[in-house]
Amino acid sequence: MREQLRRLADVAELPNVTVQILPYGVGAHAAMMGPFTIVTFNEDGADDVTYLEYAAGSLYLEKRDAVRNYTRAFDDLRASALDPRGSLDLIRRTADTFA
């Protein structure tokens, strides 16, 4: 576990990576129903898509309202999470607790 956390800390320091930890104490949050991915395309006219995984399979949501709901949920998660520096500090402190 220690080596995994140290590797995560190394990756979190890359300029193109943002790691934010959502503390347990936050309580109920937008991702409790399961993971989701928002896919954004850099092409003109290409709409964002939300990808969901669940026990029986997966689903792509393409309707703008649905994608907008997940985008808001993601924004709420980021706002509730530790900032990147605080998250990195927590990762390092936690790694140090493992022998």
C-alpha atoms as one frame of an Amber mdcrd trajectory, in Angstrom:
protein
   0.000   0.000   0.000   2.815   2.410   0.875   4.403   2.041  -2.555   1.048
   2.529  -4.287   0.430   5.739  -2.356   3.928   6.983  -3.100   3.393   6.286
  -6.788   0.076   8.168  -6.652   1.885  11.095  -5.000   4.492  11.086  -7.785
   1.801  11.114 -10.459  -0.132  13.855  -8.624   2.876  16.131  -9.053   2.811
  15.881 -12.856   1.692  19.117 -14.538  -1.102  17.413 -16.482  -2.603  15.505
 -13.524  -4.921  16.749 -10.796  -5.606  14.533  -7.784  -8.187  15.593  -5.237
  -9.325  13.448  -2.326 -12.891  13.569  -1.105 -12.635  13.061   2.664 -14.912
  10.520   4.287 -16.240  13.216   6.592 -17.900  14.999   3.657 -20.727  12.475
   3.921 -23.259  11.989   1.142 -22.025  13.163  -2.242 -22.838  13.067  -5.943
 -20.743   9.981  -6.758 -22.286   7.649  -4.190 -24.375   5.898  -6.827 -21.270
   4.850  -8.736 -18.442   6.045 -10.925 -18.951   8.192 -13.983 -16.713   9.673
 -16.638 -17.367  12.848 -18.587 -15.769  12.660 -22.019 -15.019  16.028 -23.589
 -14.045  16.377 -27.228 -11.893  19.210 -28.525 -13.535  19.126 -31.939 -15.932
  21.881 -32.972 -19.533  20.786 -32.679 -18.756  17.592 -30.758 -20.920  17.303
 -27.649 -19.700  15.952 -24.324 -20.749  12.440 -23.304 -21.137  10.878 -19.866
 -20.092   7.246 -19.445 -21.597   5.209 -16.606 -20.642   1.768 -15.350 -22.986
  -0.346 -13.269 -23.336  -3.985 -12.227 -25.171  -5.070 -15.374 -23.124  -3.140
 -17.927 -22.416   0.383 -19.049 -24.227   3.310 -20.591 -23.343   6.399 -22.617
 -25.472   9.477 -21.956 -25.488  11.942 -24.816 -28.449  14.205 -24.037 -27.217
  17.636 -22.999 -29.404  17.803 -19.880 -28.097  14.471 -18.618 -24.479  15.420
 -19.309 -25.052  18.803 -17.647 -26.350  17.055 -14.495 -23.199  14.957 -14.268
 -21.016  17.977 -14.965 -22.667  19.752 -12.023 -22.144  16.666  -9.872 -18.459
  16.611 -10.807 -18.117  20.304 -10.003 -19.746  19.674  -6.600 -17.308  16.823
  -5.931 -14.314  19.005  -6.760 -15.623  21.790  -4.530 -16.088  19.365  -1.603
 -12.721  17.655  -2.045  -9.400  18.709  -0.611  -7.440  20.968  -2.928  -4.613
  19.296  -4.889  -1.904  20.348  -2.377  -3.968  19.163   0.606  -4.699  15.906
  -1.190  -1.020  15.333  -1.931  -0.130  16.024   1.694  -2.760  13.522   2.867
  -1.467  10.877   0.454   2.083  11.323   1.725   1.068  11.284   5.400  -0.997
   8.150   4.830   1.848   6.438   2.964   4.118   7.127   5.917   1.777   5.202
   8.240   2.495   1.921   6.430   5.588  -0.047   7.408
